[in-house]
Amino acid sequence: MATLKDTHYRSILKALSWRFLATATTVLIVFAFTRKLVLSAGVGAVEVVTKLILYYFHERIWSFVGIGTKKHPLSSLPVERPLEQNDMQEVKNKLKDLGYISEDLNGCA
């Protein structure tokens, strides 16, 4: 299991994709009740900006909440630089020698 944390860029992309879907839903609901396209679009415009900003901050706050996450057992090691491919192979071989890995993980990075 890799230790991954969403970047700001990923949070923005997730927020944008969700907002597109959620705003389209809001516009359709407002239109279904009012049959006024301009009002529906106006509500959607206000909603998309407001909720996009709120969602971004919601995502960033949740990145600090540990509930429901697992810490990778090797995450506490003081690695000073990214591992190169040959280093990764040595680590995989050592983990295999120690009995932590039972199958060949050549396809895993």
N, C-alpha and C positions, 0 to 999 in steps of 0.2 A: 504494500500500500504506500503510495507516494504522499509526501506532505505537500499539498497544493494550497495556495491561497489566491483568491481572485485578485487580479490587478484592477486598478481604477478603470482602465480601458475595457476590460471584460464586464465590469459592473455597469459601465455606460452602455455597452452593446446590449446587455440583458435588459436594462431599463428601457432602452429604445424599442426593442422588439416587443416587450410586454406592453408598453404604452400604446403602440400601434394597434394591437389587438384589443386592449381594454378601451381605448378611446373610440374605436370603431363600434364597439358594443354600446358604449354610452350614447353615441350619436344616434344609433339605430333605436335604442330604447326611447330617447327623448322624441325622436321623430314619430315613433309608433304612438306615443301619447298625445303629441301636439299637432302632428302633420304639418309642422313649420320647419322647412329646411334651414332657413337662416338662423333660427333659434337653436336648432339642433347643432349646427356647425359652430355657433358661438359658444355653446356649452362645451362642446368637444375641444375647442381651442383653449378655453380657460382651464379645463380639466387636464389636458395633456401637459401643459406647462407646469401647473401646480403639482400634479402627481408624479411627473418625471423627476422633479427636484426632490420631493419627499421620498420616492422610492430609492434614489441614489443614496441618500443619507441613511435610509433604513438598511440597505445592503451593507454599507460601510460599518455601521454600528454592529450589525450581526457578525461581521468578520472578527470582532473582539469577544464575542460570546462563545464560550466553549461547550455549551449544552448540545448534546447530540453529535459531538465530534470525537475522533480518536486521535491521540498523539502518536505519531510514528515512533517506534522504539529507538530509531537511530537519529532522531531529530535533535537530540541533545549533544551530539558529537560536534566539536568545534572545527568544522570544515572551513578553511580559509579561501578556497577558490573552487570553481565548478570542477567536477571530476571529468577527466578526459576519457575517451572511449577505452583506452588500454587500462586506465585506473578502474573503470567500471567492471571490466572483465576480471581484474584481480580481486575486487571486492566480491563479485559473484562466485568466483572460484573458492575464495576463503569461506564464504557463507555455506557453500556446498560441502566443503571439507568439514565444517563444524556441524553439519546436519540440519541447517536452517532451510536449505533449498534442496528439494529432492529431484526436481526435473531440470532439464536444460532450459535456460531463460535467454537464449540468444536473441530472440525477438523483442525482449523488454529493454527499455532504456533506463 
